[in-house]
Each structure stands twice: as structure tokens, then as C-alpha cells.
Amino acid sequence: MGNFEKLKLKIDSTIKTALKVIEAGGKQIALVLDEENQLLGTLTDGDIRRGLLRGVVLEDSIELLINRTPTVCTINQSKDEIL
């Protein structure tokens, strides 16, 4: 397990901020969390690239691009359960 603090984003973050978080986190993903640290979705550099091709700009909110239904697992699940 790594330190996921570097991967956190708030829903009102800009796409430019998200790119900085994704770059600094080194995992090619950002985790979008609410005020109670509950997962709202994920955002990858690929999501951002596709958004840019659709016309979003770096100052837009990440809310336009996040994956609200990511596949998740718990720490208690076995590898077989996860697969």
C-alpha cells in the first residue's frame, strides 16, 4: 500500500490542478473525494485527454470528466475475489 494522500482531489478542483496531482502522485490516477473522504470517483490522464479532445479547457471543473462508477475493492478481499 502506498500513500494515497497525494492522489486526493476535491470535486471542485480544476482540470489543471488534477493534472498536477496526477503527475505528483506517480500513479496515473487521482481519487476524487468528498468532505468526509468518501470516494466520489476517479480521474486519469486518459480521462483528461478525452475531455480536451471534446473541448474542455484546463480551467474547467473535473466534475465534467470524473468516472463516478470506478471498480473498487476492499483491503480484506482476497486476490481471487478481486480478480
C-alpha positions in Angstrom: 0.0 0.0 0.0 1.2 3.5 -0.8 0.5 6.9 0.5 -2.7 8.0 -1.2 -2.8 11.5 0.3 -1.0 12.8 -2.8 -3.8 11.4 -5.0 -6.7 13.2 -3.4 -8.8 15.8 -5.2 -11.9 17.7 -4.3 -14.9 17.7 -6.7 -14.5 21.5 -7.4 -10.8 21.2 -8.5 -9.9 22.3 -11.9 -8.5 20.1 -14.6 -5.2 21.9 -14.4 -5.0 21.1 -10.7 -5.9 17.5 -11.4 -3.0 17.2 -13.9 -0.6 18.4 -11.2 -2.0 15.9 -8.7 -1.8 13.0 -11.2 1.8 13.9 -12.1 2.9 14.3 -8.4 1.2 11.2 -7.3 3.0 9.0 -9.8 0.1 6.5 -10.0 -1.5 7.9 -13.2 -4.8 8.4 -11.3 -6.4 10.9 -8.9 -9.1 10.0 -6.3 -12.0 12.4 -6.1 -13.2 12.6 -2.5 -16.0 14.4 -0.7 -15.5 16.3 2.6 -15.8 13.0 4.6 -13.2 11.3 2.4 -15.7 9.2 0.7 -14.8 8.2 -2.9 -16.9 10.1 -5.5 -14.9 8.9 -8.4 -11.6 8.7 -10.2 -9.8 10.7 -12.8 -6.9 9.6 -15.1 -4.8 11.4 -17.6 -6.7 9.5 -20.2 -10.0 10.9 -19.0 -8.5 14.4 -19.2 -7.1 13.8 -22.8 -10.5 12.6 -23.9 -12.1 15.7 -22.3 -9.6 18.0 -24.0 -10.5 16.4 -27.4 -14.2 17.2 -26.6 -13.4 20.8 -25.9 -13.0 21.2 -22.2 -10.3 23.6 -21.0 -7.8 23.4 -18.1 -9.8 25.9 -16.1 -13.0 23.7 -16.2 -14.1 21.6 -13.2 -13.1 18.0 -13.0 -16.7 17.2 -12.4 -17.1 17.1 -16.2 -14.7 14.3 -16.5 -14.6 12.0 -13.4 -15.5 8.4 -13.6 -18.3 8.1 -11.0 -18.5 4.3 -11.1 -15.0 3.1 -10.6 -14.3 -0.6 -9.9 -13.3 -0.8 -6.2 -12.3 -3.5 -3.7 -11.6 -3.6 0.0 -8.4 -4.4 1.7 -10.0 -7.5 3.2 -10.7 -9.1 -0.2 -8.5 -11.9 -1.5 -6.7 -11.6 -4.8 -9.1 -14.2 -6.2 -12.2 -12.2 -5.1 -10.7 -9.0 -6.7 -10.0 -10.7 -10.0 
